[in-house]
Amino acid sequence: MQKEKRANELSKHRVYVDTNIFQGAISGRRTADVVFINGAKEQNCEYFTSIYALMELLDIAKDRQFLMKCVIEKWLDVATFQQKRKSKDLGRDDLRDLATMLDNFFLTNNLIKLINVKISDWDLVKKIAETSNLHSSDVLHLVTAWVGNCQVLVTNDSDFVKEGNQILKQENVYDDLRVCVVADFEATLKEVKLPRTISIKVHVADK
């Protein structure tokens, strides 16, 4: 016979990570981003991003690889690179190497999970795009974090922080979700509500 025991599990903050944080961490150009990603395991949080962020990272990696080929191997000037940018001729080996590099990054940082908007969320995406100054990519990130029940969206884009928080205030969800830069992450965690405590049942066998 088993006794039923109730226990309360306090939910963790859900944090959505913008593409530019990953970009800074992968390239190593922004120390704050490297520290943020490496320190994620020490935080009592759950971390998320979207398939759209992965697509943006692939675009950035392809541009960088193509630039290296054009400027270093072919001695093309940057202006010519810009003209040829939309007609890349990267080979399968190059594309496979870039995909593997990103796969390895997310395997190493496997605490980062994917969440995405659903068909039912596109009306909200359209509404935000039509009524704000956010770029379409930022609209997707904001709505994904919003419908994914995240409490913090971390970015390196100060304009995204300003405009995103203004939208959240207008929509009366600012108490539940905030947009911040990495430097303000710790302070923002203290400002936003934790998800409600979830009551779970634990069955304990009689001794």
Buried (B, 14 or more C-beta within 10 A) or exposed (E): EEEEEEEEEEEBBBBBBBBBBBBBBBEEEBEBBBEBBEEBEEBEBBBBBBEBBBEBBBEBBBEEBBBEBBBEEEEBEEEEBEEBEEEBEBEEEBBEEBEEBBEEBBEEBEEBEBBBBEEEBEEBBEBBBEEBEBBEBBBBBBBBBBBBBBBBBBBBBEEBBEBBBBBBEEBEEBEBBBBBBBEBBEEBBEEBEEBEEEEEEEEEEEE
